[in-house]
Amino acid sequence: MKQYQEQISKNKHMLSELDDAIGDGDHGNNMDRGMTEVVKTLEEKNPSTITESFKIIAMTLLSKVGGASGPLYGTAFLEMSKASKEDAELASLIEAGAQGIAKRGGATAGDKTMLDVWLPVASELKQKSLTSQKLEDFMNLTKDMQAKKGRASYLGERSIGFVDPGAASSKMLFETLLSAIK
């Protein structure tokens, strides 16, 4: 989470610029504030299990991140916390997180959301074939999509041509995951 927080902090302006084009421009700042709190809370509470860690991350994101990102990321980590009680396999955890995002946001693949990164990541992890290039490709696929969920959906066809900011921050999450597992 510390590596992810550093990536978010370094790229918060870019994430907000992406959000400014098709949303309300606060994604980078919201995620930076939230991830700073996540790292601080994890250090303070020093959880001893992955289940406990995911729950702390979830509750912190739900309480500290505004906009849609807090509830969506928070729900993903909460679902991963629940799933980790039964199965600690990474692909299964990410899939549980993706299902939480889909349920919370009412989104499906192709709706130009963070789910367009989470779903293929779960699949690639199952096949043990996730790469940084694939993460970049998943994120960039949202550029040609028309948003069907969230604030960007109000733009209709004008949402085409822009990367979804949630997809971009999700790509960063999974890049740091790849780095951590290597």
N, C-alpha and C positions, 0 to 999 in steps of 0.2 A: 504494500500500500504506500510505503514511503516513496518508492520509485514512481508509482503512478501519480502521487501528489506532486512530485517534482516535475513530471511531464505536463501535468495540468497547469501548474504554476508558470512554467516556461511558455506554454502555448495558450494561456487564457485569453490573450488579445485576439489571436487567430480564431479561437472558438467563438468568441463574442462577435467577431466580424462575420463568421459564417451564419450565426444566429441573427445578426442584424439584417442580412439579406433576405431571410425568409421567416423571421420570428421577431422577438422583441429585444434581441441583442444582449441578453444577460447570461447566456449559457456558460461562458468562460469564467466570469466572475462568480457565478453561483457554484460552479464545480470547484473552483479554487478555494472558496470559503469552506465548502463542505469537506473537501479532501484534507485541508489543513486541520479541520476539527477531527476528522477520522484518525489521522496520524497521532494527534495529541491525545485523543481518548484511548486509542490502543496502547500508547505508551503509559498512560496513567493506570489503566485497568489491567494491563498485562495478561490477556486471556491465555488459558492453558490448552484450549482445544480449538480446532477449526470451526466447530459449531458455535462456540462462544464468540470467536473472532468475527464470523459472518454476522452474527446477531448484533454485536456492537457496531459494526460498520453500517448495517441496515438502519438501526435506530438513530445513529448519528446523521446519516444522510437524510432520513425522513424528517428529522427535526431541524437540520441546519441548511439544507439546500432548497432554495425557492424554485418556482416554476414547475415544470413537469419533470425535470431531472431528478429532484429529490425523491418524489414518490416512485418513479420508475426504477432508478438505481437502488433505492431503498428496498423496494419490493423484490428486486432481483436477488439482492444479498439475503433478504429474509427467507426467500424460497430456497436459496442455497444452504442456509443454516438448517432449515427443516430437513432438506434432502441429505445433508451430511450426517444425520443421525443414523441413516440406513445405508448410505453408499458414499464413500469418499472418493470415488473415481471422478477425475476432473471433468470429463465429458458429460457425465451425468449431472454434475453440479451446475455446469454452465447451461445445460439443457433445462434444468429446473429453474434457473434464473431467467432464461428466455421465456419459458412458459409463464412465469410471474409477470414479466414485462407485457407479454401479449394479453394476459387477462386484465391487468391493471389499466393498460392503455387502449384495449380493444383493437389492437393492431394485428396485422398479419404480414407475412413476407411480401415485399413489394409496395408497402405503404409509405416508404421513404421515412423510416424511423431507425432508431438504434437496433431494433430487432433485425434489420437487414444485415447487421454484423453479427449479432449474438447467435442467430440460428445457424448460419453456415459455420461459425466457429465451433459450435457444439458438434456438428457433423464432421468437420475436419479433425477435431480432437479424437473423436471415435476412431477415425482412420489413421490417426497419428501422422497427419500430413499437413498440419497448420504451419504456415510460413509467414514471414513479414510481408512478402509480396502478395500473398492471398489476402491478408488483412487490408492492405492498400487497395486491392481490387474490390473487396466487399464494400469498403467505404465509398470508393469512387463510383460504384454502380448506383448509389443513391443520387448522383448528380443528374442522371437521365430520367429519374423517376418523377412522377407527379405526386406531390404529397396528398395523402388521403386522411391523415390524422394530425392532430396538433394544430398550432397556430399557422403553420405553413400551408395547411389544407385550405385556408381561406383565400390563398393566392391562386388556387386552381393551376392552370397551365403555366402561370408565371413562376411557380416553384421549381419548374424544370430548369436545369442548368446550374444548380447549386448543390453542393454536398450538404447532407443533413448534419447539423452540429452534434447531435446525439450519436450518430454513426462515427463521427470523427473522434469524439471522446471515448467511445467504446473501442475503437481501433487502438487508441493509446493504452487503454486498460489491458487489452490482449497482447499488445507489443511488450508491455512490462511483464506480463505473465510469461511470454516466450523467453524473455531475458532471464527471468527468475528460475525457470525450469531447466535452462541450459547449463 
